[in-house]
């Protein structure tokens, strides 16, 4: 069975790194994005769960959810 994929979306690199480190240790495949546009692009590649920051440089989390 393939590992579940989690998309971590945050403009702060340290937060992405921390979540990536922890989730990878727990057996997940992690994909990162730092902007809303990048998040939508990565989401189209297929993910199982998204951890999404509310404030992003080019949009906000609620707009990305739509």
mmCIF file of the N, C-alpha and C atoms, coordinates in Angstrom:
data_MODEL
# 
_entry.id   MODEL 
# 
loop_
_atom_site.group_PDB 
_atom_site.id 
_atom_site.type_symbol 
_atom_site.label_atom_id 
_atom_site.label_alt_id 
_atom_site.label_comp_id 
_atom_site.label_asym_id 
_atom_site.label_entity_id 
_atom_site.label_seq_id 
_atom_site.pdbx_PDB_ins_code 
_atom_site.Cartn_x 
_atom_site.Cartn_y 
_atom_site.Cartn_z 
_atom_site.occupancy 
_atom_site.B_iso_or_equiv 
_atom_site.pdbx_formal_charge 
_atom_site.auth_seq_id 
_atom_site.auth_comp_id 
_atom_site.auth_asym_id 
_atom_site.auth_atom_id 
_atom_site.pdbx_PDB_model_num 
ATOM 1   N N  . UNK A 1 1  ? 0.842   -1.177 0.000  1.00 0.00 ? 1  UNK A N  1 
ATOM 2   C CA . UNK A 1 1  ? 0.000   0.000  0.000  1.00 0.00 ? 1  UNK A CA 1 
ATOM 3   C C  . UNK A 1 1  ? 0.891   1.246  0.000  1.00 0.00 ? 1  UNK A C  1 
ATOM 4   N N  . UNK A 1 2  ? 0.617   2.222  -0.874 1.00 0.00 ? 2  UNK A N  1 
ATOM 5   C CA . UNK A 1 2  ? 1.439   3.432  -0.911 1.00 0.00 ? 2  UNK A CA 1 
ATOM 6   C C  . UNK A 1 2  ? 1.216   4.292  0.334  1.00 0.00 ? 2  UNK A C  1 
ATOM 7   N N  . UNK A 1 3  ? 2.233   5.056  0.669  1.00 0.00 ? 3  UNK A N  1 
ATOM 8   C CA . UNK A 1 3  ? 2.131   5.964  1.807  1.00 0.00 ? 3  UNK A CA 1 
ATOM 9   C C  . UNK A 1 3  ? 1.139   7.081  1.501  1.00 0.00 ? 3  UNK A C  1 
ATOM 10  N N  . UNK A 1 4  ? 0.309   7.472  2.479  1.00 0.00 ? 4  UNK A N  1 
ATOM 11  C CA . UNK A 1 4  ? -0.563  8.624  2.277  1.00 0.00 ? 4  UNK A CA 1 
ATOM 12  C C  . UNK A 1 4  ? 0.288   9.883  2.058  1.00 0.00 ? 4  UNK A C  1 
ATOM 13  N N  . UNK A 1 5  ? -0.198  10.771 1.208  1.00 0.00 ? 5  UNK A N  1 
ATOM 14  C CA . UNK A 1 5  ? 0.519   11.996 0.884  1.00 0.00 ? 5  UNK A CA 1 
ATOM 15  C C  . UNK A 1 5  ? -0.155  13.191 1.539  1.00 0.00 ? 5  UNK A C  1 
ATOM 16  N N  . UNK A 1 6  ? 0.645   14.003 2.222  1.00 0.00 ? 6  UNK A N  1 
ATOM 17  C CA . UNK A 1 6  ? 0.154   15.210 2.886  1.00 0.00 ? 6  UNK A CA 1 
ATOM 18  C C  . UNK A 1 6  ? 0.806   16.423 2.229  1.00 0.00 ? 6  UNK A C  1 
ATOM 19  N N  . UNK A 1 7  ? -0.026  17.380 1.840  1.00 0.00 ? 7  UNK A N  1 
ATOM 20  C CA . UNK A 1 7  ? 0.458   18.645 1.294  1.00 0.00 ? 7  UNK A CA 1 
ATOM 21  C C  . UNK A 1 7  ? 0.504   19.659 2.427  1.00 0.00 ? 7  UNK A C  1 
ATOM 22  N N  . UNK A 1 8  ? 1.696   20.175 2.719  1.00 0.00 ? 8  UNK A N  1 
ATOM 23  C CA . UNK A 1 8  ? 1.889   21.182 3.757  1.00 0.00 ? 8  UNK A CA 1 
ATOM 24  C C  . UNK A 1 8  ? 2.059   22.528 3.053  1.00 0.00 ? 8  UNK A C  1 
ATOM 25  N N  . UNK A 1 9  ? 1.125   23.462 3.333  1.00 0.00 ? 9  UNK A N  1 
ATOM 26  C CA . UNK A 1 9  ? 1.141   24.776 2.690  1.00 0.00 ? 9  UNK A CA 1 
ATOM 27  C C  . UNK A 1 9  ? 1.353   25.843 3.750  1.00 0.00 ? 9  UNK A C  1 
ATOM 28  N N  . UNK A 1 10 ? 2.515   26.475 3.715  1.00 0.00 ? 10 UNK A N  1 
ATOM 29  C CA . UNK A 1 10 ? 2.840   27.553 4.643  1.00 0.00 ? 10 UNK A CA 1 
ATOM 30  C C  . UNK A 1 10 ? 3.955   28.380 4.043  1.00 0.00 ? 10 UNK A C  1 
ATOM 31  N N  . UNK A 1 11 ? 3.892   29.693 4.206  1.00 0.00 ? 11 UNK A N  1 
ATOM 32  C CA . UNK A 1 11 ? 4.941   30.545 3.645  1.00 0.00 ? 11 UNK A CA 1 
ATOM 33  C C  . UNK A 1 11 ? 6.186   30.589 4.527  1.00 0.00 ? 11 UNK A C  1 
ATOM 34  N N  . UNK A 1 12 ? 6.103   30.059 5.735  1.00 0.00 ? 12 UNK A N  1 
ATOM 35  C CA . UNK A 1 12 ? 7.266   30.033 6.618  1.00 0.00 ? 12 UNK A CA 1 
ATOM 36  C C  . UNK A 1 12 ? 8.006   28.701 6.462  1.00 0.00 ? 12 UNK A C  1 
ATOM 37  N N  . UNK A 1 13 ? 9.231   28.792 5.992  1.00 0.00 ? 13 UNK A N  1 
ATOM 38  C CA . UNK A 1 13 ? 10.034  27.605 5.700  1.00 0.00 ? 13 UNK A CA 1 
ATOM 39  C C  . UNK A 1 13 ? 10.240  26.747 6.931  1.00 0.00 ? 13 UNK A C  1 
ATOM 40  N N  . UNK A 1 14 ? 10.446  27.346 8.099  1.00 0.00 ? 14 UNK A N  1 
ATOM 41  C CA . UNK A 1 14 ? 10.689  26.580 9.325  1.00 0.00 ? 14 UNK A CA 1 
ATOM 42  C C  . UNK A 1 14 ? 9.472   25.726 9.711  1.00 0.00 ? 14 UNK A C  1 
ATOM 43  N N  . UNK A 1 15 ? 8.291   26.250 9.514  1.00 0.00 ? 15 UNK A N  1 
ATOM 44  C CA . UNK A 1 15 ? 7.083   25.472 9.804  1.00 0.00 ? 15 UNK A CA 1 
ATOM 45  C C  . UNK A 1 15 ? 6.966   24.302 8.841  1.00 0.00 ? 15 UNK A C  1 
ATOM 46  N N  . UNK A 1 16 ? 7.200   24.555 7.546  1.00 0.00 ? 16 UNK A N  1 
ATOM 47  C CA . UNK A 1 16 ? 7.157   23.461 6.568  1.00 0.00 ? 16 UNK A CA 1 
ATOM 48  C C  . UNK A 1 16 ? 8.185   22.398 6.910  1.00 0.00 ? 16 UNK A C  1 
ATOM 49  N N  . UNK A 1 17 ? 9.393   22.818 7.259  1.00 0.00 ? 17 UNK A N  1 
ATOM 50  C CA . UNK A 1 17 ? 10.451  21.873 7.598  1.00 0.00 ? 17 UNK A CA 1 
ATOM 51  C C  . UNK A 1 17 ? 10.063  21.028 8.811  1.00 0.00 ? 17 UNK A C  1 
ATOM 52  N N  . UNK A 1 18 ? 9.538   21.675 9.837  1.00 0.00 ? 18 UNK A N  1 
ATOM 53  C CA . UNK A 1 18 ? 9.170   20.983 11.069 1.00 0.00 ? 18 UNK A CA 1 
ATOM 54  C C  . UNK A 1 18 ? 8.066   19.953 10.815 1.00 0.00 ? 18 UNK A C  1 
ATOM 55  N N  . UNK A 1 19 ? 7.032   20.366 10.098 1.00 0.00 ? 19 UNK A N  1 
ATOM 56  C CA . UNK A 1 19 ? 5.944   19.435 9.790  1.00 0.00 ? 19 UNK A CA 1 
ATOM 57  C C  . UNK A 1 19 ? 6.425   18.307 8.887  1.00 0.00 ? 19 UNK A C  1 
ATOM 58  N N  . UNK A 1 20 ? 7.244   18.632 7.904  1.00 0.00 ? 20 UNK A N  1 
ATOM 59  C CA . UNK A 1 20 ? 7.789   17.620 7.001  1.00 0.00 ? 20 UNK A CA 1 
ATOM 60  C C  . UNK A 1 20 ? 8.591   16.593 7.788  1.00 0.00 ? 20 UNK A C  1 
ATOM 61  N N  . UNK A 1 21 ? 9.444   17.061 8.665  1.00 0.00 ? 21 UNK A N  1 
ATOM 62  C CA . UNK A 1 21 ? 10.288  16.172 9.467  1.00 0.00 ? 21 UNK A CA 1 
ATOM 63  C C  . UNK A 1 21 ? 9.439   15.210 10.300 1.00 0.00 ? 21 UNK A C  1 
ATOM 64  N N  . UNK A 1 22 ? 8.463   15.747 10.989 1.00 0.00 ? 22 UNK A N  1 
ATOM 65  C CA . UNK A 1 22 ? 7.629   14.935 11.876 1.00 0.00 ? 22 UNK A CA 1 
ATOM 66  C C  . UNK A 1 22 ? 6.750   13.953 11.092 1.00 0.00 ? 22 UNK A C  1 
ATOM 67  N N  . UNK A 1 23 ? 6.105   14.460 10.055 1.00 0.00 ? 23 UNK A N  1 
ATOM 68  C CA . UNK A 1 23 ? 5.200   13.602 9.288  1.00 0.00 ? 23 UNK A CA 1 
ATOM 69  C C  . UNK A 1 23 ? 5.953   12.505 8.544  1.00 0.00 ? 23 UNK A C  1 
ATOM 70  N N  . UNK A 1 24 ? 7.139   12.806 8.058  1.00 0.00 ? 24 UNK A N  1 
ATOM 71  C CA . UNK A 1 24 ? 7.958   11.804 7.389  1.00 0.00 ? 24 UNK A CA 1 
ATOM 72  C C  . UNK A 1 24 ? 8.347   10.706 8.378  1.00 0.00 ? 24 UNK A C  1 
ATOM 73  N N  . UNK A 1 25 ? 8.707   11.099 9.592  1.00 0.00 ? 25 UNK A N  1 
ATOM 74  C CA . UNK A 1 25 ? 9.035   10.118 10.634 1.00 0.00 ? 25 UNK A CA 1 
ATOM 75  C C  . UNK A 1 25 ? 7.844   9.209  10.933 1.00 0.00 ? 25 UNK A C  1 
ATOM 76  N N  . UNK A 1 26 ? 6.639   9.747  10.791 1.00 0.00 ? 26 UNK A N  1 
ATOM 77  C CA . UNK A 1 26 ? 5.428   8.972  11.066 1.00 0.00 ? 26 UNK A CA 1 
ATOM 78  C C  . UNK A 1 26 ? 4.979   8.145  9.861  1.00 0.00 ? 26 UNK A C  1 
ATOM 79  N N  . UNK A 1 27 ? 5.765   8.188  8.776  1.00 0.00 ? 27 UNK A N  1 
ATOM 80  C CA . UNK A 1 27 ? 5.483   7.315  7.645  1.00 0.00 ? 27 UNK A CA 1 
ATOM 81  C C  . UNK A 1 27 ? 4.701   7.922  6.498  1.00 0.00 ? 27 UNK A C  1 
ATOM 82  N N  . UNK A 1 28 ? 4.507   9.236  6.510  1.00 0.00 ? 28 UNK A N  1 
ATOM 83  C CA . UNK A 1 28 ? 3.782   9.892  5.428  1.00 0.00 ? 28 UNK A CA 1 
ATOM 84  C C  . UNK A 1 28 ? 4.732   10.413 4.357  1.00 0.00 ? 28 UNK A C  1 
ATOM 85  N N  . UNK A 1 29 ? 4.212   10.554 3.166  1.00 0.00 ? 29 UNK A N  1 
ATOM 86  C CA . UNK A 1 29 ? 4.933   11.246 2.094  1.00 0.00 ? 29 UNK A CA 1 
ATOM 87  C C  . UNK A 1 29 ? 4.470   12.693 2.165  1.00 0.00 ? 29 UNK A C  1 
ATOM 88  N N  . UNK A 1 30 ? 5.410   13.642 2.185  1.00 0.00 ? 30 UNK A N  1 
ATOM 89  C CA . UNK A 1 30 ? 5.076   15.049 2.358  1.00 0.00 ? 30 UNK A CA 1 
ATOM 90  C C  . UNK A 1 30 ? 5.464   15.832 1.116  1.00 0.00 ? 30 UNK A C  1 
ATOM 91  N N  . UNK A 1 31 ? 4.534   16.679 0.669  1.00 0.00 ? 31 UNK A N  1 
ATOM 92  C CA . UNK A 1 31 ? 4.765   17.604 -0.427 1.00 0.00 ? 31 UNK A CA 1 
ATOM 93  C C  . UNK A 1 31 ? 4.576   18.997 0.156  1.00 0.00 ? 31 UNK A C  1 
ATOM 94  N N  . UNK A 1 32 ? 5.446   19.946 -0.217 1.00 0.00 ? 32 UNK A N  1 
ATOM 95  C CA . UNK A 1 32 ? 5.390   21.285 0.361  1.00 0.00 ? 32 UNK A CA 1 
ATOM 96  C C  . UNK A 1 32 ? 5.060   22.337 -0.688 1.00 0.00 ? 32 UNK A C  1 
ATOM 97  N N  . UNK A 1 33 ? 4.392   23.414 -0.215 1.00 0.00 ? 33 UNK A N  1 
ATOM 98  C CA . UNK A 1 33 ? 4.128   24.581 -1.048 1.00 0.00 ? 33 UNK A CA 1 
ATOM 99  C C  . UNK A 1 33 ? 4.205   25.818 -0.166 1.00 0.00 ? 33 UNK A C  1 
ATOM 100 N N  . UNK A 1 34 ? 4.690   26.926 -0.735 1.00 0.00 ? 34 UNK A N  1 
ATOM 101 C CA . UNK A 1 34 ? 4.823   28.155 0.044  1.00 0.00 ? 34 UNK A CA 1 
ATOM 102 C C  . UNK A 1 34 ? 3.853   29.247 -0.396 1.00 0.00 ? 34 UNK A C  1 
ATOM 103 N N  . UNK A 1 35 ? 3.115   29.017 -1.481 1.00 0.00 ? 35 UNK A N  1 
ATOM 104 C CA . UNK A 1 35 ? 2.134   29.984 -1.964 1.00 0.00 ? 35 UNK A CA 1 
ATOM 105 C C  . UNK A 1 35 ? 0.845   29.256 -2.329 1.00 0.00 ? 35 UNK A C  1 
ATOM 106 N N  . UNK A 1 36 ? -0.227  30.025 -2.479 1.00 0.00 ? 36 UNK A N  1 
ATOM 107 C CA . UNK A 1 36 ? -1.502  29.444 -2.882 1.00 0.00 ? 36 UNK A CA 1 
ATOM 108 C C  . UNK A 1 36 ? -1.412  28.848 -4.276 1.00 0.00 ? 36 UNK A C  1 
ATOM 109 N N  . UNK A 1 37 ? -0.774  29.552 -5.192 1.00 0.00 ? 37 UNK A N  1 
ATOM 110 C CA . UNK A 1 37 ? -0.643  29.058 -6.564 1.00 0.00 ? 37 UNK A CA 1 
ATOM 111 C C  . UNK A 1 37 ? 0.126   27.743 -6.602 1.00 0.00 ? 37 UNK A C  1 
ATOM 112 N N  . UNK A 1 38 ? 1.201   27.684 -5.847 1.00 0.00 ? 38 UNK A N  1 
ATOM 113 C CA . UNK A 1 38 ? 1.995   26.451 -5.783 1.00 0.00 ? 38 UNK A CA 1 
ATOM 114 C C  . UNK A 1 38 ? 1.185   25.320 -5.143 1.00 0.00 ? 38 UNK A C  1 
ATOM 115 N N  . UNK A 1 39 ? 0.393   25.654 -4.127 1.00 0.00 ? 39 UNK A N  1 
ATOM 116 C CA . UNK A 1 39 ? -0.434  24.644 -3.456 1.00 0.00 ? 39 UNK A CA 1 
ATOM 117 C C  . UNK A 1 39 ? -1.449  24.035 -4.419 1.00 0.00 ? 39 UNK A C  1 
ATOM 118 N N  . UNK A 1 40 ? -2.098  24.869 -5.218 1.00 0.00 ? 40 UNK A N  1 
ATOM 119 C CA . UNK A 1 40 ? -3.092  24.362 -6.166 1.00 0.00 ? 40 UNK A CA 1 
ATOM 120 C C  . UNK A 1 40 ? -2.443  23.475 -7.216 1.00 0.00 ? 40 UNK A C  1 
ATOM 121 N N  . UNK A 1 41 ? -1.246  23.853 -7.637 1.00 0.00 ? 41 UNK A N  1 
ATOM 122 C CA . UNK A 1 41 ? -0.506  23.038 -8.613 1.00 0.00 ? 41 UNK A CA 1 
ATOM 123 C C  . UNK A 1 41 ? -0.161  21.672 -8.021 1.00 0.00 ? 41 UNK A C  1 
ATOM 124 N N  . UNK A 1 42 ? 0.358   21.669 -6.798 1.00 0.00 ? 42 UNK A N  1 
ATOM 125 C CA . UNK A 1 42 ? 0.745   20.407 -6.144 1.00 0.00 ? 42 UNK A CA 1 
ATOM 126 C C  . UNK A 1 42 ? -0.484  19.554 -5.823 1.00 0.00 ? 42 UNK A C  1 
ATOM 127 N N  . UNK A 1 43 ? -1.600  20.211 -5.472 1.00 0.00 ? 43 UNK A N  1 
ATOM 128 C CA . UNK A 1 43 ? -2.823  19.484 -5.154 1.00 0.00 ? 43 UNK A CA 1 
ATOM 129 C C  . UNK A 1 43 ? -3.308  18.681 -6.361 1.00 0.00 ? 43 UNK A C  1 
ATOM 130 N N  . UNK A 1 44 ? -3.172  19.242 -7.535 1.00 0.00 ? 44 UNK A N  1 
ATOM 131 C CA . UNK A 1 44 ? -3.602  18.551 -8.760 1.00 0.00 ? 44 UNK A CA 1 
ATOM 132 C C  . UNK A 1 44 ? -2.804  17.272 -9.012 1.00 0.00 ? 44 UNK A C  1 
ATOM 133 N N  . UNK A 1 45 ? -1.619  17.179 -8.435 1.00 0.00 ? 45 UNK A N  1 
ATOM 134 C CA . UNK A 1 45 ? -0.791  15.977 -8.587 1.00 0.00 ? 45 UNK A CA 1 
ATOM 135 C C  . UNK A 1 45 ? -1.324  14.825 -7.741 1.00 0.00 ? 45 UNK A C  1 
ATOM 136 N N  . UNK A 1 46 ? -2.217  15.130 -6.801 1.00 0.00 ? 46 UNK A N  1 
ATOM 137 C CA . UNK A 1 46 ? -2.829  14.103 -5.971 1.00 0.00 ? 46 UNK A CA 1 
ATOM 138 C C  . UNK A 1 46 ? -2.273  14.056 -4.568 1.00 0.00 ? 46 UNK A C  1 
ATOM 139 N N  . UNK A 1 47 ? -3.099  14.392 -3.601 1.00 0.00 ? 47 UNK A N  1 
ATOM 140 C CA . UNK A 1 47 ? -2.729  14.321 -2.181 1.00 0.00 ? 47 UNK A CA 1 
ATOM 141 C C  . UNK A 1 47 ? -3.915  13.757 -1.408 1.00 0.00 ? 47 UNK A C  1 
ATOM 142 N N  . UNK A 1 48 ? -3.639  13.263 -0.222 1.00 0.00 ? 48 UNK A N  1 
ATOM 143 C CA . UNK A 1 48 ? -4.686  12.699 0.622  1.00 0.00 ? 48 UNK A CA 1 
ATOM 144 C C  . UNK A 1 48 ? -5.176  13.675 1.688  1.00 0.00 ? 48 UNK A C  1 
ATOM 145 N N  . UNK A 1 49 ? -4.307  14.603 2.098  1.00 0.00 ? 49 UNK A N  1 
ATOM 146 C CA . UNK A 1 49 ? -4.638  15.552 3.152  1.00 0.00 ? 49 UNK A CA 1 
ATOM 147 C C  . UNK A 1 49 ? -3.857  16.835 2.913  1.00 0.00 ? 49 UNK A C  1 
ATOM 148 N N  . UNK A 1 50 ? -4.468  17.979 3.270  1.00 0.00 ? 50 UNK A N  1 
ATOM 149 C CA . UNK A 1 50 ? -3.784  19.273 3.130  1.00 0.00 ? 50 UNK A CA 1 
ATOM 150 C C  . UNK A 1 50 ? -3.764  19.957 4.485  1.00 0.00 ? 50 UNK A C  1 
ATOM 151 N N  . UNK A 1 51 ? -2.576  20.391 4.899  1.00 0.00 ? 51 UNK A N  1 
ATOM 152 C CA . UNK A 1 51 ? -2.418  21.254 6.068  1.00 0.00 ? 51 UNK A CA 1 
ATOM 153 C C  . UNK A 1 51 ? -2.157  22.644 5.501  1.00 0.00 ? 51 UNK A C  1 
ATOM 154 N N  . UNK A 1 52 ? -3.108  23.554 5.695  1.00 0.00 ? 52 UNK A N  1 
ATOM 155 C CA . UNK A 1 52 ? -3.112  24.824 4.973  1.00 0.00 ? 52 UNK A CA 1 
ATOM 156 C C  . UNK A 1 52 ? -3.069  26.006 5.918  1.00 0.00 ? 52 UNK A C  1 
ATOM 157 N N  . UNK A 1 53 ? -2.090  26.879 5.718  1.00 0.00 ? 53 UNK A N  1 
ATOM 158 C CA . UNK A 1 53 ? -1.978  28.122 6.473  1.00 0.00 ? 53 UNK A CA 1 
ATOM 159 C C  . UNK A 1 53 ? -3.090  29.068 6.031  1.00 0.00 ? 53 UNK A C  1 
ATOM 160 N N  . UNK A 1 54 ? -3.581  29.871 6.951  1.00 0.00 ? 54 UNK A N  1 
ATOM 161 C CA . UNK A 1 54 ? -4.636  30.821 6.604  1.00 0.00 ? 54 UNK A CA 1 
ATOM 162 C C  . UNK A 1 54 ? -4.105  32.001 5.802  1.00 0.00 ? 54 UNK A C  1 
ATOM 163 N N  . UNK A 1 55 ? -2.927  32.506 6.181  1.00 0.00 ? 55 UNK A N  1 
ATOM 164 C CA . UNK A 1 55 ? -2.361  33.676 5.499  1.00 0.00 ? 55 UNK A CA 1 
ATOM 165 C C  . UNK A 1 55 ? -1.194  33.255 4.618  1.00 0.00 ? 55 UNK A C  1 
ATOM 166 N N  . UNK A 1 56 ? -1.343  33.514 3.333  1.00 0.00 ? 56 UNK A N  1 
ATOM 167 C CA . UNK A 1 56 ? -0.295  33.209 2.362  1.00 0.00 ? 56 UNK A CA 1 
ATOM 168 C C  . UNK A 1 56 ? 0.039   34.474 1.592  1.00 0.00 ? 56 UNK A C  1 
ATOM 169 N N  . UNK A 1 57 ? 1.220   34.558 1.001  1.00 0.00 ? 57 UNK A N  1 
ATOM 170 C CA . UNK A 1 57 ? 1.629   35.806 0.332  1.00 0.00 ? 57 UNK A CA 1 
ATOM 171 C C  . UNK A 1 57 ? 0.734   36.202 -0.847 1.00 0.00 ? 57 UNK A C  1 
ATOM 172 N N  . UNK A 1 58 ? 0.149   35.245 -1.534 1.00 0.00 ? 58 UNK A N  1 
ATOM 173 C CA . UNK A 1 58 ? -0.612  35.569 -2.739 1.00 0.00 ? 58 UNK A CA 1 
ATOM 174 C C  . UNK A 1 58 ? -2.113  35.317 -2.601 1.00 0.00 ? 58 UNK A C  1 
ATOM 175 N N  . UNK A 1 59 ? -2.570  34.881 -1.426 1.00 0.00 ? 59 UNK A N  1 
ATOM 176 C CA . UNK A 1 59 ? -3.994  34.606 -1.208 1.00 0.00 ? 59 UNK A CA 1 
ATOM 177 C C  . UNK A 1 59 ? -4.185  34.262 0.260  1.00 0.00 ? 59 UNK A C  1 
ATOM 178 N N  . UNK A 1 60 ? -5.375  33.760 0.576  1.00 0.00 ? 60 UNK A N  1 
ATOM 179 C CA . UNK A 1 60 ? -5.595  33.263 1.931  1.00 0.00 ? 60 UNK A CA 1 
ATOM 180 C C  . UNK A 1 60 ? -6.137  31.835 1.858  1.00 0.00 ? 60 UNK A C  1 
ATOM 181 N N  . UNK A 1 61 ? -6.065  31.144 2.961  1.00 0.00 ? 61 UNK A N  1 
ATOM 182 C CA . UNK A 1 61 ? -6.437  29.741 2.998  1.00 0.00 ? 61 UNK A CA 1 
ATOM 183 C C  . UNK A 1 61 ? -7.883  29.466 2.604  1.00 0.00 ? 61 UNK A C  1 
ATOM 184 N N  . UNK A 1 62 ? -8.801  30.354 2.960  1.00 0.00 ? 62 UNK A N  1 
ATOM 185 C CA . UNK A 1 62 ? -10.199 30.139 2.617  1.00 0.00 ? 62 UNK A CA 1 
ATOM 186 C C  . UNK A 1 62 ? -10.426 30.196 1.111  1.00 0.00 ? 62 UNK A C  1 
ATOM 187 N N  . UNK A 1 63 ? -9.730  31.082 0.440  1.00 0.00 ? 63 UNK A N  1 
ATOM 188 C CA . UNK A 1 63 ? -9.845  31.171 -1.015 1.00 0.00 ? 63 UNK A CA 1 
ATOM 189 C C  . UNK A 1 63 ? -9.286  29.914 -1.670 1.00 0.00 ? 63 UNK A C  1 
ATOM 190 N N  . UNK A 1 64 ? -8.189  29.411 -1.139 1.00 0.00 ? 64 UNK A N  1 
ATOM 191 C CA . UNK A 1 64 ? -7.588  28.179 -1.680 1.00 0.00 ? 64 UNK A CA 1 
ATOM 192 C C  . UNK A 1 64 ? -8.544  27.008 -1.496 1.00 0.00 ? 64 UNK A C  1 
ATOM 193 N N  . UNK A 1 65 ? -9.257  26.941 -0.393 1.00 0.00 ? 65 UNK A N  1 
ATOM 194 C CA . UNK A 1 65 ? -10.181 25.846 -0.141 1.00 0.00 ? 65 UNK A CA 1 
ATOM 195 C C  . UNK A 1 65 ? -11.309 25.789 -1.170 1.00 0.00 ? 65 UNK A C  1 
ATOM 196 N N  . UNK A 1 66 ? -11.747 26.942 -1.639 1.00 0.00 ? 66 UNK A N  1 
ATOM 197 C CA . UNK A 1 66 ? -12.819 26.978 -2.640 1.00 0.00 ? 66 UNK A CA 1 
ATOM 198 C C  . UNK A 1 66 ? -12.366 26.338 -3.904 1.00 0.00 ? 66 UNK A C  1 
# 
